[in-house]
Amino acid sequence: MMITIIGSVLMGLIPLFFGMINKSVIVTVITSILIMCVVTSSAAGPGGIFSKSSAAIVLGILGLIAGKATFTRLEKEDFKLK
């Protein structure tokens, strides 16, 4: 259960990454909705794809990478302005 919780939290950073690339709130919201549709789809079983711990780990790692890239880009743009 802890793997799923941590994966969920880290997966939340993926839409932030896409919103930062396009500098758009709409892209952030749409990406979030698409990810949740894929993750909670009942085609993979009653709990969706996220009920499998391997999917939670992979999406969590992708979220961690996306979060790191987002914050790195934010830092670069902040220092560029100064």
C-alpha positions in Angstrom: 0.0 0.0 0.0 2.9 2.4 0.7 4.2 1.9 -2.8 0.9 2.9 -4.3 0.7 6.0 -2.0 4.2 7.2 -2.9 3.6 6.4 -6.6 0.5 8.5 -6.5 2.2 11.5 -4.9 5.1 11.4 -7.4 2.8 10.8 -10.3 1.2 14.1 -9.5 4.4 15.9 -10.7 4.0 14.7 -14.3 1.3 17.2 -15.3 3.4 19.9 -13.7 6.2 19.1 -16.1 4.1 19.3 -19.2 2.4 22.5 -18.0 5.9 24.0 -17.4 7.1 23.1 -20.9 4.1 24.8 -22.6 3.7 27.5 -19.8 0.0 26.7 -19.8 -2.5 25.9 -17.1 -4.8 24.2 -19.6 -2.1 21.7 -20.6 -1.5 20.9 -16.9 -5.2 20.2 -16.3 -5.6 18.1 -19.5 -2.5 16.1 -18.8 -3.7 15.4 -15.3 -7.1 14.2 -16.6 -5.6 12.0 -19.2 -3.2 10.4 -16.8 -6.0 9.6 -14.3 -8.1 8.2 -17.1 -5.4 5.8 -18.1 -4.4 4.9 -14.6 -7.9 4.2 -13.3 -9.2 2.5 -16.5 -11.1 -0.7 -15.6 -9.7 -2.5 -18.6 -6.6 -3.5 -16.5 -8.7 -4.9 -13.7 -11.0 -3.7 -10.9 -8.5 -1.3 -9.4 -7.1 -0.1 -12.7 -3.5 -0.2 -13.8 -2.4 1.5 -10.6 -3.4 -1.5 -8.5 -0.4 -3.3 -9.8 2.7 -2.3 -7.7 5.0 -2.4 -10.8 2.9 0.2 -12.5 2.9 2.3 -9.3 6.7 2.2 -9.1 7.2 3.0 -12.8 4.8 5.9 -12.7 6.3 7.1 -9.5 9.8 7.1 -11.0 8.5 9.0 -14.1 6.9 11.5 -11.7 10.1 11.9 -9.8 12.1 12.5 -13.0 9.4 15.0 -14.3 9.5 16.8 -11.0 13.3 17.1 -11.0 13.2 18.4 -14.6 10.5 20.9 -13.7 12.3 22.4 -10.7 15.6 22.4 -12.6 14.0 24.4 -15.4 12.4 26.8 -12.9 15.7 27.5 -11.2 17.4 28.1 -14.6 14.6 30.6 -15.6 14.7 32.3 -12.2 18.5 32.9 -12.3 18.3 34.0 -15.9 16.0 36.9 -14.9 18.4 38.2 -12.3 
